[in-house]
Amino acid sequence: MFQKIRVQLVTLNAVVFLVLLISCGIGLYIYIEHRLLDRVDTNLQEIAAIPMQPIIRPTGRAIDRPAVTIIYDKQGDVLQPPDSKFEKADLQALQSLKISRDPQTLKLDNHSYRVLTVPVTQIEIPNSSPFSRGNLSGQPIQQVTNTLQVVRNIDAEQDVLDTLFVVTIMVIVFGSALTVGAGFFLAGRALVPIRQAWERQQQFVADASHELRTPLAVVQSHSELMLRHPDDTIEDQSRNVAVVLKETKRMTKLVSDLLTLARTDSNQALVEGRTFSLDEVVRDVAEDYTLMAELQEIELKTNIESSLDFTGDENRMRQLLVILLDNALKYTPEGGRIDLTCRNAAMGNIELKISDTGIGIAPADLPRIFDRFYRGDKARTRAEGGSGLGLSIAQWIVEAHHGKIRAESVLHQGTTLTVTLPKVKKE
C-alpha cells in the first residue's frame, strides 16, 4: 500500500515539476528570442525608414548600409541588386515573401536571415545613356512604387537560440530525472512517520481486540453456564455472577482507557489550566492508598512539602497519581515498601517521585514500559489484571503538562518513577 502511495506521490510531483520546468523553459526561450530579434527588427525598420536615393537606369549605386537591401519593381525585376551575392534561387525565395510591416525569418542555404519587405515610393529619372549625368533627355520625372527588402543575416542570433534550446531540453531531461530520484527519496522519508503511525495503529487495534476478546469470552462462557441451570437461584450462581461482574468492570476500565488514548491521538483530550494545591491532591490520594497498602501488609511512606501551587488539570493529576500508586502497589510483595515524595525542585519545577521495593523491571523491558499494551515477562503479566495502558496514559498526562517522566529499576529490587512538572503551565 505504501509503495503505491509513494509511486503516486512521485508521479504527481514529477508531473507538476515537469510542467513548471517546461513552462519556464518555453518562457525563457521566447523571451530571449524576442530580445535578440527585436534588436534586429528595430535595425531593419530604421534602415527601411531612410529616404531612398533616386534610381538611375540602367545602372545604379548600391546603398551602403549594414544590412543588405534589394529593390523590386512591379514586375518583380531587381532594380537595386543586393550588396552580397545571392543565388537566383535565393532571390526567388526572398521575392516570394509577402509585403508586411513585421519582419520575417527565412532559411537559405543553412543560413538564417531576417527580412523586412515593405512598399517604397521612389523617383525615377530616365537617362538616355548609361554614361550621361543628370536629366539631359528632358523627359519628366516620375514617382514609382516598388518593393523594398532589407535582409540581415542572423546566424549569430540563431546559434544562441539553438544553444539555448539544446540547454533547455537537457535541463528538462536531467531535471526530470533528478526530480524522480529526489521524489522517491523524499516521498520515502515523508512516509516514514505515516508508516510508523499506521503500524502503531494496527498494533493498537490488534492489542485492543485481543484484550477485549479475553473478558468477552469469560463473560460468554459463564453466562452460558448460568443458562444451563435456569432453575438455580442467584445464590447458586453467585460465583458465575461475580466473574461476569469482574470482567465487565475490567472491560469498562479498558474501554475508558482506550477512549482516553484515542482522544489524545486526535488532540481532543485537552487538559484544563487552573491553579490548585498539588500537595493537597497528593495527600488525598495517598490517604486512600494507605489503607489499601496496610491490607496487603505494605508500608506506604509519604514526604510531601506544603504550599505546592500548581497550574494544570486537577483531575488528570489525580489520575496520574492513581496510576503510579496502583502500579507500585500491584507489583510490590507483602512486607515491601513504597515511598511517595512530592517537593519543590530546581528551576521552578515540582518533583513527584514514587519508589517501591517490588519485583522490578528487566533492563530489556525498561525502555518500552510506556508503550501501549506492552507487558514485560516479569514486570507485567495478565495475572495482575492490568491492560498495559496505565503508564501510556500517565506519560500523556505528564507531557500534556509539559513535564517529563522517567523510570529507573533494578530487577528484584524495585522501581522508581520520577515526574518533573513545571509549576506554571506553558502555552
Backbone torsions as a table, in degrees:
resi	resn	phi	psi	omega
1	MET	NA	-47.2	-178.2
2	PHE	-68.3	-32.0	177.6
3	GLN	-66.1	-38.8	177.8
4	LYS	-65.2	-42.8	177.4
5	ILE	-63.4	-39.3	179.4
6	ARG	-62.3	-44.1	178.3
7	VAL	-63.4	-41.7	179.4
8	GLN	-62.9	-42.8	178.5
9	LEU	-63.4	-44.4	-179.9
10	VAL	-64.0	-43.5	179.9
11	THR	-61.8	-46.0	-179.7
12	LEU	-62.5	-46.9	-179.9
13	ASN	-63.8	-40.5	-179.5
14	ALA	-65.0	-41.8	179.8
15	VAL	-64.3	-45.0	179.7
16	VAL	-62.6	-45.3	-179.4
17	PHE	-66.0	-38.8	179.8
18	LEU	-64.8	-42.2	177.8
19	VAL	-61.7	-44.1	178.9
20	LEU	-64.5	-41.0	-178.8
21	LEU	-66.2	-44.3	178.4
22	ILE	-64.3	-41.9	178.9
23	SER	-61.7	-43.9	178.4
24	CYS	-65.6	-39.8	178.9
25	GLY	-63.9	-44.7	178.5
26	ILE	-64.3	-42.8	178.8
27	GLY	-61.5	-42.8	179.1
28	LEU	-64.9	-43.3	-179.7
29	TYR	-62.1	-45.6	-179.7
30	ILE	-63.9	-39.2	-179.4
31	TYR	-65.3	-47.3	179.9
32	ILE	-64.4	-41.5	178.1
33	GLU	-60.5	-43.7	179.9
34	HIS	-63.2	-43.1	-178.8
35	ARG	-64.8	-42.6	-178.4
36	LEU	-68.7	-49.5	-176.6
37	LEU	-74.7	-24.3	179.3
38	ASP	-64.1	-37.6	177.4
39	ARG	-65.9	-42.5	178.6
40	VAL	-63.7	-45.0	-178.8
41	ASP	-63.2	-39.4	178.1
42	THR	-62.1	-41.7	178.7
43	ASN	-64.1	-41.4	178.1
44	LEU	-64.3	-41.1	179.6
45	GLN	-64.3	-39.9	179.1
46	GLU	-64.8	-41.0	179.4
47	ILE	-65.1	-43.2	-178.9
48	ALA	-66.7	-24.3	-177.7
49	ALA	-83.0	-11.2	179.9
50	ILE	-71.2	129.7	-179.9
51	PRO	-55.9	131.9	-177.3
52	MET	-76.5	145.7	176.1
53	GLN	-75.6	152.1	177.3
54	PRO	-58.8	146.1	179.1
55	ILE	-95.5	129.1	178.4
56	ILE	-108.5	118.8	179.6
57	ARG	-93.4	149.9	-1.7
58	PRO	-87.0	0.6	-179.3
59	THR	-111.6	161.8	176.8
60	GLY	-155.7	167.9	-177.3
61	ARG	-100.3	129.3	179.0
62	ALA	-64.9	141.1	-179.4
63	ILE	-78.3	127.7	-176.8
64	ASP	-90.7	89.0	-178.3
65	ARG	-134.5	160.2	-179.1
66	PRO	-60.1	-36.3	179.4
67	ALA	-98.0	163.3	179.0
68	VAL	-84.0	132.3	178.2
69	THR	-116.7	139.5	179.0
70	ILE	-133.0	136.7	179.2
71	ILE	-121.8	131.7	178.4
72	TYR	-117.5	146.4	173.3
73	ASP	-87.9	-173.4	-177.1
74	LYS	-64.9	-28.4	179.8
75	GLN	-82.3	-5.7	-179.7
76	GLY	89.6	6.8	176.8
77	ASP	-78.8	148.0	-178.9
78	VAL	-79.7	118.2	176.6
79	LEU	-93.2	-38.2	-179.3
80	GLN	-118.2	101.3	-178.0
81	PRO	-65.5	152.7	179.1
82	PRO	-71.3	157.2	178.1
83	ASP	-66.3	-34.9	-179.8
84	SER	-100.5	162.2	-175.6
85	LYS	-87.0	109.6	173.6
86	PHE	-99.9	142.6	174.3
87	GLU	-71.0	161.6	-178.8
88	LYS	-59.5	-39.8	178.9
89	ALA	-65.1	-35.1	177.9
90	ASP	-65.9	-43.3	179.2
91	LEU	-63.6	-37.1	177.5
92	GLN	-64.8	-39.7	178.2
93	ALA	-65.9	-39.5	177.9
94	LEU	-66.4	-41.3	-177.4
95	GLN	-67.6	-25.3	-178.2
96	SER	-73.9	-12.9	179.9
97	LEU	-68.1	140.9	-179.3
98	LYS	-78.6	153.2	176.6
99	ILE	-68.4	128.1	-178.1
100	SER	-156.6	146.5	176.2
101	ARG	-77.1	-12.6	178.6
102	ASP	-100.3	128.6	178.9
103	PRO	-61.0	151.5	-179.8
104	GLN	-122.9	152.7	179.2
105	THR	-100.6	134.3	-178.6
106	LEU	-132.8	140.4	179.4
107	LYS	-106.0	121.8	179.5
108	LEU	-132.6	119.0	176.2
109	ASP	51.0	49.4	178.4
110	ASN	63.7	18.1	174.7
111	HIS	-119.0	147.0	-179.0
112	SER	-105.7	136.8	-179.4
113	TYR	-131.1	146.8	172.9
114	ARG	-108.0	122.6	-170.8
115	VAL	-122.7	130.9	173.1
116	LEU	-112.5	119.5	-178.2
117	THR	-115.5	113.4	-176.3
118	VAL	-137.3	154.7	173.3
119	PRO	-76.5	147.2	-179.4
120	VAL	-141.3	138.2	177.8
121	THR	-98.0	126.6	-177.0
122	GLN	-128.7	163.3	176.7
123	ILE	-99.4	126.4	-179.7
124	GLU	-104.0	121.4	-179.7
125	ILE	-109.9	105.6	179.0
126	PRO	-64.0	152.1	-179.4
127	ASN	-144.5	128.8	-177.3
128	SER	-75.0	-20.6	-177.1
129	SER	-140.9	140.2	178.9
130	PRO	-67.0	-13.8	-178.5
131	PHE	-102.5	-5.7	-178.8
132	SER	-80.6	159.6	-179.1
133	ARG	-123.5	138.2	178.3
134	GLY	84.2	-179.7	-179.1
135	ASN	-96.0	89.6	-175.4
136	LEU	-97.7	-12.0	-175.9
137	SER	-81.1	-16.6	-179.6
138	GLY	77.9	5.9	178.9
139	GLN	-76.5	150.6	-177.1
140	PRO	-70.4	149.2	177.0
141	ILE	-78.1	135.2	-177.7
142	GLN	-118.9	148.7	172.9
143	GLN	-102.2	128.3	-179.2
144	VAL	-124.8	149.8	177.3
145	THR	-104.3	113.1	179.8
146	ASN	-112.8	-177.6	177.4
147	THR	-112.1	127.7	-179.8
148	LEU	-108.7	131.9	173.4
149	GLN	-119.7	128.7	174.5
150	VAL	-111.2	118.9	-173.6
151	VAL	-117.7	133.0	178.1
152	ARG	-136.4	136.0	178.0
153	ASN	-73.7	130.4	-179.9
154	ILE	-123.0	34.7	178.1
155	ASP	-59.4	-40.3	-179.0
156	ALA	-63.6	-45.6	179.0
157	GLU	-65.0	-38.9	-179.8
158	GLN	-67.6	-34.8	175.8
159	ASP	-61.9	-41.7	177.8
160	VAL	-62.1	-44.3	-179.9
161	LEU	-66.3	-39.9	178.1
162	ASP	-63.9	-42.5	177.8
163	THR	-63.3	-42.8	178.6
164	LEU	-62.4	-38.9	179.4
165	PHE	-63.6	-46.0	179.9
166	VAL	-63.2	-44.1	179.7
167	VAL	-62.9	-40.4	179.7
168	THR	-63.3	-43.3	178.4
169	ILE	-62.6	-42.4	179.4
170	MET	-63.9	-41.7	179.1
171	VAL	-62.8	-41.1	179.7
172	ILE	-64.7	-44.4	-178.6
173	VAL	-65.2	-52.4	-179.1
174	PHE	-67.4	-36.3	177.5
175	GLY	-63.7	-39.3	178.2
176	SER	-65.8	-44.0	178.4
177	ALA	-62.7	-42.3	178.8
178	LEU	-65.8	-36.9	179.4
179	THR	-64.2	-42.7	179.3
180	VAL	-63.5	-45.8	179.8
181	GLY	-63.6	-48.7	178.8
182	ALA	-65.5	-33.9	179.0
183	GLY	-63.9	-42.4	177.5
184	PHE	-62.0	-41.6	-179.4
185	PHE	-66.5	-49.7	-177.3
186	LEU	-67.4	-37.7	178.1
187	ALA	-64.6	-38.4	176.6
188	GLY	-63.1	-42.1	178.2
189	ARG	-66.3	-39.5	-178.5
190	ALA	-68.0	-30.3	-178.4
191	LEU	-82.8	-9.4	-178.9
192	VAL	-59.5	-54.1	179.1
193	PRO	-64.5	-33.1	178.3
194	ILE	-66.8	-41.7	178.2
195	ARG	-63.1	-43.9	179.5
196	GLN	-63.5	-42.3	178.1
197	ALA	-63.1	-39.8	178.1
198	TRP	-64.0	-43.8	179.8
199	GLU	-65.0	-39.5	177.2
200	ARG	-64.1	-40.1	179.2
201	GLN	-64.8	-44.0	178.2
202	GLN	-61.3	-42.3	179.1
203	GLN	-66.6	-39.1	179.5
204	PHE	-62.0	-45.1	179.7
205	VAL	-64.9	-41.7	179.7
206	ALA	-64.3	-44.5	179.5
207	ASP	-65.2	-41.6	179.6
208	ALA	-63.3	-41.0	178.3
209	SER	-63.4	-40.4	179.5
210	HIS	-65.9	-42.5	-179.5
211	GLU	-65.9	-36.8	-179.9
212	LEU	-77.5	-28.7	-177.1
213	ARG	-65.2	-37.5	-177.6
214	THR	-64.4	-54.8	178.6
215	PRO	-64.7	-32.7	177.3
216	LEU	-64.3	-38.7	177.4
217	ALA	-65.4	-39.1	178.8
218	VAL	-65.6	-45.8	179.3
219	VAL	-60.8	-42.6	-178.9
220	GLN	-64.2	-46.0	-176.9
221	SER	-64.5	-42.9	-179.8
222	HIS	-71.9	-30.4	175.7
223	SER	-67.5	-39.3	177.5
224	GLU	-65.4	-36.0	177.0
225	LEU	-63.2	-39.3	179.4
226	MET	-68.7	-34.2	179.6
227	LEU	-69.3	-22.4	178.9
228	ARG	-71.4	-19.2	-178.4
229	HIS	-126.8	71.8	-176.6
230	PRO	-66.2	-18.9	-178.4
231	ASP	-87.5	-8.4	-179.3
232	ASP	-70.3	150.7	176.0
233	THR	-84.4	172.5	178.3
234	ILE	-62.9	-35.0	179.5
235	GLU	-64.6	-38.5	179.4
236	ASP	-65.1	-34.3	-177.8
237	GLN	-103.0	21.3	-175.8
238	SER	-61.4	-34.8	-179.4
239	ARG	-65.8	-45.2	179.1
240	ASN	-65.3	-39.7	178.6
241	VAL	-63.1	-40.7	180.0
242	ALA	-64.1	-40.5	178.7
243	VAL	-64.3	-43.9	179.1
244	VAL	-62.0	-43.8	179.1
245	LEU	-62.5	-41.6	179.8
246	LYS	-63.2	-46.5	-179.4
247	GLU	-69.3	-31.3	176.7
248	THR	-66.4	-42.2	176.3
249	LYS	-62.7	-39.4	179.4
250	ARG	-64.2	-42.2	178.0
251	MET	-66.6	-37.1	178.8
252	THR	-62.2	-43.6	178.2
253	LYS	-66.1	-40.1	-179.9
254	LEU	-63.9	-44.8	179.1
255	VAL	-63.6	-39.1	177.8
256	SER	-62.8	-42.7	178.3
257	ASP	-65.6	-40.7	178.5
258	LEU	-63.2	-40.0	178.4
259	LEU	-64.5	-39.5	177.9
260	THR	-62.1	-46.2	-179.4
261	LEU	-67.5	-36.6	177.7
262	ALA	-64.1	-37.7	178.1
263	ARG	-69.6	-35.7	177.8
264	THR	-66.4	-37.0	179.2
265	ASP	-66.1	-32.3	-179.4
266	SER	-97.7	12.2	178.5
267	ASN	58.7	31.6	178.1
268	GLN	-98.1	-25.2	-177.6
269	ALA	-83.2	74.7	-177.9
270	LEU	-78.7	153.9	178.1
271	VAL	-105.7	143.8	178.1
272	GLU	-77.7	160.3	-179.9
273	GLY	-130.6	93.0	175.0
274	ARG	-138.7	157.9	-176.2
275	THR	-88.7	131.5	178.1
276	PHE	-148.8	171.5	-179.3
277	SER	-88.5	107.1	-178.5
278	LEU	-67.7	-32.4	-178.5
279	ASP	-64.1	-34.9	178.1
280	GLU	-68.2	-37.9	178.0
281	VAL	-65.0	-42.3	-179.6
282	VAL	-64.8	-42.2	179.0
283	ARG	-63.7	-41.7	-178.5
284	ASP	-62.1	-46.6	179.6
285	VAL	-67.9	-39.1	-179.1
286	ALA	-63.2	-36.7	178.6
287	GLU	-62.5	-40.6	179.6
288	ASP	-63.5	-37.4	-177.1
289	TYR	-85.3	-13.9	178.3
290	THR	-64.9	-43.5	178.9
291	LEU	-65.2	-41.4	179.2
292	MET	-63.4	-37.3	179.0
293	ALA	-67.2	-39.0	179.6
294	GLU	-64.7	-37.1	179.1
295	LEU	-64.3	-28.5	178.8
296	GLN	-97.6	9.6	179.3
297	GLU	58.0	45.6	176.3
298	ILE	-119.7	137.1	-178.9
299	GLU	-90.1	124.5	178.1
300	LEU	-114.0	112.4	180.0
301	LYS	-109.5	142.1	-178.1
302	THR	-123.1	147.1	174.1
303	ASN	-138.2	90.9	-171.9
304	ILE	-118.0	119.8	176.5
305	GLU	-74.9	157.9	-178.8
306	SER	-94.8	164.7	176.1
307	SER	56.6	48.1	176.3
308	LEU	-98.2	81.8	178.7
309	ASP	-73.2	134.0	-175.3
310	PHE	-139.1	140.7	177.9
311	THR	-105.5	115.0	-178.7
312	GLY	176.3	-156.9	-178.0
313	ASP	-100.1	113.4	-175.9
314	GLU	-64.9	-41.9	-178.7
315	ASN	-64.8	-39.6	178.4
316	ARG	-67.1	-34.9	178.5
317	MET	-68.9	-35.4	174.8
318	ARG	-63.6	-43.1	178.6
319	GLN	-61.3	-40.3	178.2
320	LEU	-61.1	-46.4	-179.5
321	LEU	-64.4	-39.1	179.7
322	VAL	-63.2	-43.1	-179.7
323	ILE	-62.8	-47.1	-176.1
324	LEU	-68.5	-43.4	179.4
325	LEU	-69.6	-35.5	178.8
326	ASP	-64.5	-41.2	177.4
327	ASN	-65.0	-44.0	-179.6
328	ALA	-62.5	-40.8	-179.1
329	LEU	-70.2	-35.1	-176.3
330	LYS	-68.6	-36.0	-173.5
331	TYR	-106.9	13.6	175.8
332	THR	-105.9	123.2	-178.4
333	PRO	-74.0	171.5	178.0
334	GLU	-59.6	142.1	-177.9
335	GLY	83.3	0.5	179.7
336	GLY	-83.2	-173.5	-174.5
337	ARG	-144.0	143.1	176.7
338	ILE	-126.7	128.1	178.3
339	ASP	-110.8	126.5	178.0
340	LEU	-115.5	119.8	-178.6
341	THR	-123.6	135.0	175.6
342	CYS	-139.0	115.5	-173.7
343	ARG	-150.7	168.8	173.1
344	ASN	-71.9	141.8	177.9
345	ALA	-122.9	-179.0	-178.0
346	ALA	-68.7	158.8	173.3
347	MET	60.4	35.5	174.9
348	GLY	69.2	30.1	-180.0
349	ASN	-108.9	165.8	173.6
350	ILE	-117.4	132.1	-179.3
351	GLU	-108.6	127.1	177.2
352	LEU	-117.6	121.1	-175.3
353	LYS	-130.0	132.9	177.5
354	ILE	-126.7	116.9	-179.9
355	SER	-118.2	144.0	177.3
356	ASP	-136.8	166.4	177.2
357	THR	-110.1	41.8	-174.9
358	GLY	-84.7	-153.3	-172.5
359	ILE	-76.6	-15.7	177.8
360	GLY	77.3	178.4	-177.4
361	ILE	-128.0	135.6	178.7
362	ALA	-64.9	145.8	179.7
363	PRO	-55.7	-34.9	-179.5
364	ALA	-70.6	-26.3	-177.9
365	ASP	-91.1	-19.3	-172.9
366	LEU	-59.4	-43.5	-179.0
367	PRO	-66.1	-13.9	-173.4
368	ARG	-113.3	10.5	-175.2
369	ILE	-68.6	-17.7	178.7
370	PHE	-92.8	-0.4	176.4
371	ASP	-73.6	147.6	-178.5
372	ARG	-69.3	134.4	177.7
373	PHE	65.9	10.1	-177.3
374	TYR	-82.6	134.7	174.9
375	ARG	-133.5	130.0	172.1
376	GLY	-76.1	161.4	-177.7
377	ASP	-61.2	-31.9	-176.6
378	LYS	-113.9	-35.3	-175.1
379	ALA	-76.2	-31.3	-178.3
380	ARG	-135.4	117.7	177.5
381	THR	-130.8	156.8	-179.1
382	ARG	-69.0	-18.0	-178.3
383	ALA	-63.5	-31.8	179.7
384	GLU	-77.1	-9.4	176.0
385	GLY	87.5	6.6	-179.3
386	GLY	-81.4	156.9	179.5
387	SER	-101.1	-9.1	-178.8
388	GLY	82.0	16.1	-179.1
389	LEU	-110.4	-13.0	-173.8
390	GLY	-57.8	-53.4	-177.2
391	LEU	-69.4	-27.2	175.0
392	SER	-64.4	-42.9	177.5
393	ILE	-67.4	-39.5	178.6
394	ALA	-61.2	-42.8	178.2
395	GLN	-62.1	-41.9	178.8
396	TRP	-63.4	-41.3	-180.0
397	ILE	-61.5	-43.5	-179.4
398	VAL	-65.2	-47.0	-178.8
399	GLU	-67.5	-31.1	176.8
400	ALA	-65.9	-24.9	175.4
401	HIS	-97.4	16.1	177.8
402	HIS	60.1	34.1	177.3
403	GLY	-107.8	-172.0	179.8
404	LYS	-134.3	146.5	176.8
405	ILE	-131.1	135.4	179.2
406	ARG	-139.3	155.0	-177.1
407	ALA	-123.5	140.3	173.6
408	GLU	-130.4	136.8	-176.2
409	SER	-155.2	148.3	172.2
410	VAL	-126.4	126.3	-175.8
411	LEU	-58.5	132.0	179.4
412	HIS	69.3	8.0	179.1
413	GLN	-121.5	-29.0	177.9
414	GLY	141.4	174.0	-176.6
415	THR	-135.8	145.0	176.7
416	THR	-128.5	124.6	175.5
417	LEU	-111.1	123.8	-177.0
418	THR	-116.5	126.2	178.9
419	VAL	-115.6	127.2	177.0
420	THR	-114.4	122.5	-175.6
421	LEU	-125.5	135.4	173.1
422	PRO	-72.9	141.2	-177.4
423	LYS	-64.6	-37.8	-178.6
424	VAL	-105.1	128.4	-179.7
425	LYS	-66.6	130.8	177.9
426	LYS	-82.2	145.0	178.3
427	GLU	-83.9	NA	NA
